[in-house]
Amino acid sequence: MASVSAVIKNLRPFEGRAYVALIGLALFMNLPEAGPEKLITAFIAGVFFVWYAFSINNCFDVDTDSLNPVKARKNPVASGELTLKEGLVLSGLLATAGMALAFTLNREAFAVYALMTALATLYSAPPRLKARPVVDVLSHGLFFGGLPFLYGALVDGSLSRAEVWITVAVTFYSFALELRNHLGDYESDLKAGLRTTPVVIGKGKSEVLVDIFSLLAIGIVLYTLTPPMAVLSSLVVAKRGLDIDSKTAYRAFDAAMSAVLLLAGGGS
């Protein structure tokens, strides 16, 4: 029988906190229109989705994670703390519980929830979209970006102009996050023979795309508030012109994106 610690590790709650917060932000923006019971139900379903996405990914990432000691420690299926069957059963329970809760919401929110769950499944399980160039970035941008926010925004059955723009912005930012994730796995993906976008187009071009997608995302959210585009260009200049290392620049992007999302959410 799987240990509690192995089950918790398979959910990767610490790594998924940003996605949970994203759903929470969308729900918070609809606090006046939706009742507390609906918001709580939608939030719990959102948490189950995030946990499911990480759990199913662990189940089908054994081949690559076993080649990366850091990844293997984070993946209990790869390390042997959970069997593949146990991981799949856990994933199935999370998906079923999440879908059941989302079904009690309106049709629009449920449809988005079902779509992002399907994409998260196809991303990790066969046909394994995460190992296909371009499609890996696009699918991640949807199921771990725009769609979760859209799901939370639709809890009241309608979309505001700001919610539409933020949905687009977080999709672009999720493109950047997926490229960053693949860049971190570049060597192990090469050894495993995976054709991720960075493997196909190279590290340099992928890093440029990270900057572009991050800039677009921050710019779009700021557009919903005010158009100070000069501030945005300085973010890329700081990284490229001053030769700041990628990790430092990525932290700056994350901080900037978090800040503008909070401003946009609080001002809605």
GULUMZA-686694 format. One record per residue (C-alpha): residue in three letters; x, y, z. Coordinates in steps of 0.1 Angstrom, whole numbers, padded with zeros to 4 digits, always signed. Layout:
! GULUMZA-686694
ALAXYZ...
//
This chain:
! GULUMZA-686694
MET+0000+0000+0000ALA+0013+0035-0009SER+0024+0057+0019VAL+0007+0090+0026SER+0039+0109+0020ALA+0043+0092-0015VAL+0007+0102-0024ILE+0012+0138-0013LYS+0045+0139-0032ASN+0027+0127-0063LEU+0003+0156-0061ARG+0032+0181-0060PRO+0012+0207-0041PHE+0041+0231-0037GLU+0048+0232-0074GLY+0011+0236-0083ARG+0005+0265-0059ALA+0008+0291-0087TYR-0019+0274-0108VAL-0042+0270-0078ALA-0037+0307-0071LEU-0045+0316-0107ILE-0079+0298-0104GLY-0084+0315-0070LEU-0078+0349-0086ALA-0104+0343-0112LEU-0129+0332-0086PHE-0121+0362-0064MET-0128+0385-0093ASN-0163+0369-0094LEU-0169+0371-0057PRO-0198+0397-0059GLU-0216+0377-0086ALA-0212+0341-0074GLY-0223+0328-0040PRO-0197+0314-0015GLU-0209+0278-0019LYS-0204+0279-0057LEU-0170+0295-0053ILE-0158+0270-0028THR-0170+0241-0050ALA-0153+0256-0080PHE-0120+0261-0061ILE-0119+0226-0047ALA-0125+0212-0082GLY-0097+0235-0095VAL-0073+0221-0069PHE-0082+0186-0079PHE-0075+0195-0115VAL-0040+0208-0107TRP-0032+0178-0086TYR-0045+0155-0114ALA-0023+0172-0140PHE+0008+0166-0119SER-0002+0131-0109ILE-0009+0118-0144ASN+0023+0135-0156ASN+0043+0116-0130CYS+0029+0084-0142PHE+0040+0088-0178ASP+0073+0107-0171VAL+0090+0077-0156ASP+0112+0072-0187THR+0127+0107-0186ASP+0126+0114-0149SER+0146+0082-0142LEU+0174+0098-0162ASN+0174+0130-0141PRO+0183+0124-0104VAL+0166+0157-0094LYS+0134+0148-0112ALA+0134+0112-0099ARG+0134+0125-0064LYS+0103+0146-0071ASN+0085+0118-0089PRO+0074+0089-0065VAL+0065+0067-0095ALA+0100+0071-0109SER+0116+0065-0076GLY+0095+0034-0068GLU+0076+0049-0038LEU+0044+0045-0058THR+0037+0018-0084LEU+0024+0029-0118LYS-0010+0013-0110GLU-0012+0032-0077GLY-0004+0065-0095LEU-0030+0058-0122VAL-0057+0050-0097LEU-0049+0082-0077SER-0050+0102-0109GLY-0083+0086-0119LEU-0099+0094-0085LEU-0088+0131-0087ALA-0101+0135-0123THR-0134+0119-0114ALA-0139+0139-0082GLY-0130+0171-0100MET-0154+0165-0129ALA-0182+0156-0105LEU-0178+0189-0086ALA-0174+0210-0118PHE-0206+0194-0131THR-0226+0211-0104LEU-0215+0245-0118ASN-0229+0260-0150ARG-0224+0244-0184GLU-0198+0269-0196ALA-0175+0263-0166PHE-0179+0225-0168ALA-0172+0225-0205VAL-0139+0244-0199TYR-0130+0221-0170ALA-0136+0190-0191LEU-0115+0204-0220MET-0085+0213-0197THR-0087+0179-0181ALA-0086+0162-0215LEU-0057+0183-0226ALA-0038+0176-0194THR-0043+0139-0200LEU-0032+0140-0237TYR-0002+0161-0227SER+0012+0134-0205ALA-0004+0101-0217PRO-0003+0088-0253PRO-0002+0105-0277ARG+0020+0125-0252LEU+0017+0160-0266LYS+0046+0171-0243ALA+0070+0152-0265ARG+0058+0168-0298PRO+0074+0201-0308VAL+0052+0232-0309VAL+0021+0212-0297ASP+0038+0208-0263VAL+0040+0245-0258LEU+0005+0252-0272SER-0013+0225-0251HIS+0005+0236-0219GLY-0004+0272-0225LEU-0041+0261-0226PHE-0045+0235-0199PHE-0021+0252-0174GLY-0027+0288-0184GLY-0057+0302-0202LEU-0082+0275-0195PRO-0079+0273-0157PHE-0083+0311-0155LEU-0112+0309-0180TYR-0128+0282-0159GLY-0127+0303-0127ALA-0139+0334-0146LEU-0169+0315-0160VAL-0182+0306-0125ASP-0208+0334-0128GLY-0217+0324-0164SER-0202+0355-0181LEU-0169+0371-0191SER-0158+0407-0186ARG-0134+0424-0210ALA-0106+0422-0184GLU-0111+0385-0179VAL-0108+0379-0216TRP-0075+0398-0218ILE-0061+0381-0187THR-0070+0347-0202VAL-0049+0356-0233ALA-0021+0369-0211VAL-0018+0338-0189THR-0019+0316-0220PHE+0012+0334-0233TYR+0029+0332-0199SER+0022+0295-0197PHE+0039+0292-0231ALA+0070+0308-0215LEU+0068+0285-0185GLU+0066+0254-0206LEU+0097+0264-0226ARG+0115+0271-0193ASN+0105+0237-0180HIS+0118+0220-0212LEU+0150+0240-0211GLY+0156+0226-0176ASP+0151+0191-0189TYR+0170+0196-0221GLU+0198+0171-0214SER+0175+0143-0201ASP+0151+0149-0230LEU+0179+0145-0255LYS+0190+0112-0239ALA+0154+0100-0239GLY+0150+0109-0276LEU+0121+0133-0269ARG+0115+0159-0296THR+0104+0189-0274THR+0103+0224-0289PRO+0137+0234-0274VAL+0153+0202-0286VAL+0141+0209-0322ILE+0147+0246-0324GLY+0176+0249-0300LYS+0183+0265-0266GLY+0190+0300-0279LYS+0158+0304-0299SER+0138+0289-0270GLU+0152+0314-0246VAL+0143+0343-0269LEU+0108+0329-0271VAL+0106+0328-0233ASP+0114+0365-0232ILE+0089+0374-0259PHE+0060+0354-0244SER+0067+0368-0209LEU+0068+0403-0223LEU+0036+0399-0242ALA+0018+0384-0211ILE+0029+0412-0188GLY+0021+0438-0214ILE-0014+0425-0220VAL-0023+0425-0183LEU-0009+0460-0180TYR-0030+0470-0210THR-0061+0462-0189LEU-0049+0488-0164THR-0028+0514-0183PRO-0005+0514-0213PRO+0030+0521-0199MET+0048+0500-0226ALA+0082+0516-0220VAL+0084+0498-0186LEU+0079+0465-0203SER+0107+0468-0228SER+0131+0475-0200LEU+0125+0439-0187VAL+0140+0424-0218VAL+0167+0450-0221ALA+0177+0442-0185LYS+0182+0405-0194ARG+0196+0408-0229GLY+0215+0441-0227LEU+0229+0438-0192ASP+0236+0401-0196ILE+0216+0391-0165ASP+0215+0353-0161SER+0183+0335-0170LYS+0173+0325-0135THR+0174+0360-0122ALA+0155+0373-0153TYR+0129+0346-0149ARG+0124+0355-0112ALA+0119+0391-0124PHE+0093+0380-0150ASP+0075+0359-0124ALA+0074+0387-0099ALA+0062+0412-0125MET+0035+0389-0138SER+0023+0381-0103ALA+0022+0418-0094VAL+0002+0429-0125LEU-0023+0400-0121LEU-0029+0410-0085LEU-0034+0446-0096ALA-0058+0436-0124GLY-0077+0412-0101GLY-0080+0437-0073GLY-0091+0465-0097SER-0118+0445-0113
//
